[in-house]
Structures are given as C-alpha cells and as structure tokens.
Amino acid sequence: MYEHITPESLRQEMLENINYWSKNEGAMVSTLLAAPAYAIWQWYTNLEAVQFMIFPDENSGIWIDKNAAQVGITRKEGEAAKCQMQLTGNPGIKIPAGKVFQTPGGIKFTTDQDIILDSYGHGTVDATCTLVGVLGNVDAEELTIQGSMTRGLKSWTNTEATGGIDPETDSSLLSRYYERLRMPATSGNVYHYQQWAREVPGVGAVKVYPLWDGPGTVKLVLAGDGYTVPDEEVVQAAADYIETVRPIGADVTVEAATALTVTVAATVTLDDGGELEKIKTEFEVKLAEYLLSLAFSVKSEVILTFVGHLLSECSGVYDYAGLTLNGQAENLTVNETDIPIMGEVNLSESG
C-alpha cells in the first residue's frame, strides 16, 4: 500500500518545503532531515500491518483472537485424550494420582486419582494425556513405559485413548468470526444453531435441517475438524450444549456425518522407469485431496473420469484400464451429509 514511500522520497518532500537554505547533498539541512525521514518511513512500514489487524485474514495471528473476542467468540482450546490404566501388582499397594505412563515415542499420560490395588492385586484408574490434541489418541497397550518405578507394580496396560482434540486453527476461528458477522443469528434461527454447534471443540462444520420431522423439530448433522467423522463424544457434547441454549420447546436431534468409504481399483500400464508403489503413493495423495473437496458439500458425485485423470497425471503412468469405484465403473453418489474417505487402493500392473 505504501511501497512508493521511501526514506529518500520523504526527505525529498521535506526539502521541497524549505527555502533560503542549501539543500544540496551533504548540506546541513539535507543531513538533518535524513533521520526523521527514516523514522517516518518506519511508521509507514508498520502501518501496513494495521489493515490485517482491523480486517483479519489467516495470517493475522493474535489479531484473529482479538477481533473474534469483540463479538463474543473465543478460540476452542482443544481437549486432552483419556484412557483407563489396568494395573496389576502386590495387593493393597497405593499408586498415587499423577503416576506417569508413556509411549515409546514419549506421549505421556498421568493417572487422575489415587488407587489401591484390591486383594487380587488388580486395579483400574482413569488417565489423561499431558498434551492437548489428537496425538494423545493412542491405541490400546501403547503406554508401555513407567515415568518412574513404583515398588510392587508388576504390569500395566491401557485401553484405547479417545477424546483428544486439537486446539482450533486460525482458519477455523476466522471462519467462525466472519460467519458471526455475515450470518446474523437470532431467536434460534438456522445461523444460531450453526454457531452453537461450532462452539463445541471437535466440531468443524454443521448442517441444520429445520422442521425436519414436523413443527418444532431441528436436526443437526456434524462434521469434525478437517471434515472428518466426529467421535461420539463430540456429538454428545454438542447435543448437551445445544440443550442449554436452544429455544424452549425445540426438539433437537444431533447426528454425526456419514462416512462414505471409496475404494479404487485399476490396471496400470507403466511408462519407462515407472514404479507401481511410487505411483500408488502419489495417486493416494491426489485422491485424498479430491475426496476432501467433496465432503459435506451439496449432493455431488465422485467422478470416475476425474479419478482416472488424477491417476493418469501420476509420474510413471503410461495408461490405465479397468478403473472402478467401489467395484463399479461408474460415478459414485455423495450425499450432502457424507464424508468420502479413501479406502483400499488396488493398482495392478498390466501384462
């Protein structure tokens, strides 16, 4: 915006307003004006950032939060994953809350309560990941390491950890901010339900169906962050929250979006130097991006010929044949509450 303004142009402008003094390069006036011209130029340079503070975009950082706070929106902090630890050891030993267990990769969980092993030496205790986010959603039996040894504790294992949700991204927070400004919510209208649902950690998008089952009924279909299928815990949390804010008398149903698994098979003729595994890896990346673009949109289709186009663009592909989607050589319908998920990709070499 102010690219045309430089320290030299500012000094020259000031010199043009001075009379009766020598303004040649090296003269006292010219030299004295160099410092304020540079200071003013720095001010103009910093002024460039003001537009991103007032009109935030995805690069505005903390100013997204500040603008969102003015309309009552705060960033969703995310959730830490939880699991249960099943412990075995000497009967009657006490294991205090805060006992650390971790994966070989260093993801740590701490126990939530004190526990005393029963007369058989068994006990079960809840544990919470020390970090917020999906990285805490570890599989069962992954917490194989104690943080420090506990005398009398002989073995332990964990159930699958669930409920870990990443903190809200800048993109998501910005989307909710502009949604609040552009879609006025009032009196339990569609926009109101959208805003309420998206305030819940783990909800990335929502579709609202008013009067879906008669007067007074509302159905919400939720997608998770990144257009994934949300966990049951997220759906229940959204349903519970909306019950506290909905208009009196509204009958609200909250459901998760439906996963639509898409399998692909084709026979590939390799170009010179083409390698089937590298082709498959590149194709899977392209396919996943394409399927994501169809998630939770208006009713659409996975286009067979477009999938073929993606395959033909992969390095090392000379030609392909026998392309199918879910076993059929035809387009695949994607309903507006479907989230297409890439299933098995089976590429075989011709000949």
C-alpha positions in Angstrom: 0.0 0.0 0.0 2.9 2.4 0.8 5.5 0.8 -1.3 6.1 4.1 -3.2 7.2 5.8 0.1 10.9 5.5 0.9 13.2 7.4 3.3 14.6 9.2 0.3 11.2 10.3 -1.1 10.2 11.5 2.3 13.4 13.6 2.8 13.0 15.0 -0.7 9.4 16.0 0.0 10.5 17.8 3.2 13.3 19.6 1.4 10.9 20.9 -1.2 9.2 22.8 1.5 12.4 24.5 2.7 13.6 27.8 1.3 16.7 30.0 1.7 18.9 27.1 2.8 21.2 25.0 0.7 19.6 21.7 0.0 22.4 20.0 -1.8 23.5 16.5 -0.8 25.8 16.8 2.2 24.4 20.2 3.2 23.3 20.6 6.9 19.6 20.7 6.2 19.7 17.6 3.9 21.7 15.7 6.5 19.5 16.7 9.4 16.3 15.6 7.6 17.7 12.1 6.9 16.9 10.8 10.4 13.3 12.0 10.7 12.6 10.8 7.1 13.8 7.3 8.1 11.7 7.3 11.3 8.6 8.4 9.3 9.3 5.7 6.7 9.3 3.1 9.5 6.0 4.3 10.7 4.5 3.8 7.2 6.1 0.4 7.1 4.4 -0.6 10.4 1.1 0.9 9.1 0.9 -1.9 6.5 0.1 -4.3 9.3 -2.9 -2.3 10.6 -5.2 -3.5 7.8 -4.6 -7.1 8.9 -5.4 -6.1 12.5 -8.7 -4.5 11.5 -9.6 -6.9 8.7 -8.0 -10.1 9.8 -7.1 -13.0 7.5 -5.4 -16.3 8.2 -2.1 -14.6 8.6 -3.2 -12.1 11.3 -2.2 -14.3 14.2 -3.3 -13.0 17.6 -5.4 -10.3 15.9 -7.9 -13.0 14.8 -8.5 -13.8 18.5 -8.8 -10.1 19.4 -11.3 -9.4 16.7 -13.3 -12.6 17.5 -13.4 -11.6 21.2 -15.2 -8.4 20.3 -18.2 -10.5 19.0 -18.1 -13.0 21.9 -16.0 -15.8 20.2 -13.0 -17.4 21.8 -10.7 -20.0 20.3 -11.6 -23.6 21.2 -8.7 -24.8 23.3 -9.0 -28.5 22.4 -9.2 -31.5 24.6 -6.7 -34.0 26.1 -7.2 -37.7 25.4 -8.3 -40.0 28.1 -8.0 -43.7 28.7 -8.0 -46.3 31.5 -5.0 -47.9 33.0 -5.4 -51.5 34.1 -2.8 -52.3 36.8 -1.5 -55.5 38.4 0.8 -55.8 41.4 1.0 -56.5 45.1 -2.4 -56.5 46.8 -3.0 -53.3 48.8 -0.3 -51.1 47.4 -1.3 -47.5 46.8 -0.5 -45.8 43.5 -0.9 -42.0 43.9 -2.6 -39.7 41.4 -0.2 -38.3 38.8 1.6 -41.6 38.1 3.1 -41.2 34.7 2.9 -43.8 31.9 4.1 -43.1 28.4 4.5 -44.5 24.9 8.0 -45.3 23.4 7.5 -42.1 21.5 7.2 -40.0 24.6 3.5 -39.3 24.8 2.7 -39.1 28.5 -0.4 -39.9 30.5 -1.0 -39.3 34.2 -3.4 -41.1 36.4 -6.4 -39.0 37.6 -6.9 -40.5 41.1 -5.2 -42.4 43.8 -5.7 -46.1 43.5 -5.2 -49.0 45.9 -4.9 -52.5 44.3 -7.5 -54.9 45.5 -6.9 -58.2 47.3 -6.1 -59.9 43.9 -3.6 -57.2 43.1 -5.8 -55.6 40.4 -7.0 -52.1 39.8 -8.3 -49.7 37.1 -7.8 -46.0 37.1 -8.5 -43.1 34.7 -5.6 -41.4 33.0 -5.3 -38.2 31.0 -2.7 -37.2 28.4 -0.4 -34.4 29.4 -0.8 -32.7 26.0 -3.9 -31.4 24.3 -4.7 -32.8 20.9 -5.3 -35.8 18.7 -1.7 -37.1 19.2 -3.0 -38.4 22.6 -5.5 -40.7 20.9 -3.1 -43.7 21.2 -4.0 -47.3 20.7 -4.6 -49.8 23.4 -1.4 -51.2 25.0 0.8 -48.4 23.8 1.6 -47.0 27.2 4.4 -49.4 27.9 6.8 -47.3 30.0 6.5 -46.0 33.6 7.7 -42.5 34.2 9.3 -43.7 37.4 9.3 -47.1 39.1 6.7 -47.9 41.6 7.6 -50.7 44.1 5.1 -53.6 43.9 3.6 -52.6 40.5 4.2 -55.6 38.2 2.4 -54.9 35.0 0.1 -52.4 33.4 -1.8 -51.8 30.1 -4.1 -49.1 28.7 -7.3 -49.1 26.9 -7.6 -47.1 23.6 -7.3 -43.4 24.4 -10.0 -41.2 22.9 -11.3 -37.7 23.1 -8.1 -35.8 22.1 -9.0 -32.8 20.0 -6.5 -30.2 18.6 -6.8 -26.6 19.5 -8.8 -24.6 17.0 -6.8 -23.5 14.0 -6.6 -19.9 12.8 -8.6 -20.8 9.7 -11.5 -22.3 11.7 -11.6 -19.4 14.2 -11.5 -16.9 11.3 -14.3 -18.7 9.6 -16.5 -18.6 12.8 -15.7 -14.9 13.2 -16.8 -13.9 9.7 -19.8 -16.3 9.9 -20.9 -14.4 13.0 -20.6 -11.1 11.2 -22.2 -12.2 7.9 -24.9 -14.6 9.1 -26.9 -12.8 11.9 -28.1 -15.3 14.4 -31.3 -14.6 16.3 -34.1 -16.4 18.1 -32.9 -19.9 17.3 -32.7 -19.5 13.5 -30.5 -21.7 11.3 -27.5 -19.5 11.8 -27.9 -19.7 15.6 -27.8 -23.5 15.6 -24.7 -23.4 13.3 -22.9 -21.0 15.7 -23.9 -23.0 18.8 -22.6 -26.3 17.3 -19.3 -24.8 16.1 -18.6 -23.5 19.5 -18.1 -27.1 20.7 -14.5 -28.5 20.5 -14.2 -31.0 17.7 -17.0 -29.6 15.6 -15.7 -28.2 12.3 -18.8 -27.9 10.2 -22.6 -28.4 10.7 -25.7 -28.7 8.5 -29.0 -27.6 10.0 -32.4 -29.0 8.9 -35.3 -27.1 10.4 -38.7 -28.7 10.7 -37.1 -32.0 9.5 -39.7 -34.1 11.3 -42.5 -31.7 11.8 -43.1 -28.4 13.6 -40.6 -27.6 16.4 -38.0 -30.2 15.2 -34.5 -29.4 14.2 -31.7 -31.8 13.1 -28.0 -31.0 13.1 -25.5 -33.1 11.2 -21.9 -32.6 12.4 -18.6 -32.9 10.7 -15.4 -32.9 12.7 -12.3 -30.7 12.3 -10.9 -31.1 8.8 -14.1 -32.6 7.6 -13.7 -35.9 9.4 -16.5 -38.0 11.0 -16.7 -36.8 14.6 -16.4 -39.1 17.6 -19.5 -40.0 19.6 -18.1 -37.9 22.5 -18.1 -34.8 20.3 -21.6 -35.4 19.0 -22.9 -35.9 22.6 -21.1 -32.8 23.8 -22.7 -30.8 21.0 -26.1 -32.2 21.9 -25.7 -31.4 25.6 -24.5 -27.9 24.9 -27.3 -27.1 22.5 -29.9 -28.3 25.0 -28.7 -25.5 27.3 -29.1 -22.7 24.7 -31.9 -23.8 22.4 -35.3 -22.1 22.4 -37.8 -23.5 24.7 -39.9 -26.2 23.0 -37.5 -27.1 20.3 -36.9 -30.8 19.7 -33.3 -31.1 18.6 -31.6 -34.1 17.1 -27.8 -34.1 16.7 -26.0 -36.7 14.5 -22.6 -37.3 13.0 -22.0 -37.1 9.3 -21.8 -40.4 7.5 -18.5 -41.9 6.4 -18.5 -43.0 2.7 -15.6 -45.3 2.1 -14.3 -45.1 -1.5 -12.3 -48.0 -2.9 -10.4 -47.7 -6.2 -9.1 -50.4 -8.4 -7.3 -50.1 -11.8 -4.8 -51.8 -14.0 -1.8 -49.5 -14.9 0.5 -49.6 -17.9 3.8 -48.3 -16.7 5.8 -45.7 -18.6 9.6 -46.2 -18.9 11.1 -46.1 -15.4 7.6 -46.1 -13.8 7.3 -47.9 -10.4 3.9 -49.1 -9.2 4.4 -48.3 -5.5 5.5 -44.7 -6.2 2.5 -44.3 -8.5 0.2 -45.6 -5.8 1.7 -43.3 -3.2 1.3 -40.2 -5.4 -2.2 -41.2 -6.5 -3.4 -41.7 -3.0 -2.3 -38.2 -2.1 -4.2 -36.7 -5.1 -7.3 -38.9 -4.4 -7.5 -37.9 -0.7 -7.4 -34.2 -1.6 -10.2 -34.7 -4.2 -12.4 -36.7 -1.8 -11.9 -34.0 0.9 -13.2 -31.4 -1.6 -16.5 -33.3 -1.8 -17.0 -33.7 1.9 -20.2 -32.2 3.4 -21.0 -30.3 0.2 -24.2 -30.2 -1.7 -25.2 -33.5 -3.2 -22.4 -34.4 -5.7 -20.5 -37.4 -7.1 -17.1 -38.9 -7.2 -16.5 -38.6 -10.9 -15.0 -41.8 -12.4 -13.3 -40.0 -15.3 -11.8 -37.4 -12.9 -10.3 -40.1 -10.7 -8.9 -41.5 -13.9 -7.4 -38.1 -14.8 -5.7 -38.0 -11.4 -4.2 -41.4 -12.0 -3.0 -40.6 -15.5 -1.3 -37.5 -14.1 0.9 -39.6 -11.8 4.6 -39.9 -12.8 5.3 -43.2 -14.4 1.8 -43.9 -15.7 1.5 -44.5 -19.5 -2.1 -45.7 -19.5 -4.7 -47.3 -17.3 -7.7 -49.6 -17.7 -10.5 -51.2 -15.7 -10.9 -48.3 -13.3 -13.7 -48.9 -10.8 -15.1 -47.1 -7.7 -16.4 -49.4 -5.0 -16.4 -52.2 -7.6 -18.4 -50.3 -10.3 -17.2 -48.5 -13.4 -19.5 -45.5 -12.8 -19.7 -42.3 -10.8 -20.3 -42.6 -7.0 -23.0 -40.5 -5.4 -22.0 -38.4 -2.4 -24.9 -37.1 -0.3 -24.7 -33.8 1.4 -24.1 -35.4 4.8 -21.5 -37.8 3.5 -17.8 -37.5 4.1 -15.9 -39.5 1.5 -13.0 -41.4 3.0 -10.3 -43.2 0.9 -10.5 -46.9 1.4 -8.3 -49.6 -0.3 -6.5 -48.5 -3.5 -5.7 -51.6 -5.6 -3.4 -50.8 -8.5 -2.0 -53.7 -10.5 0.5 -53.7 -13.4 -0.8 -54.7 -16.8 0.8 -57.6 -18.6 
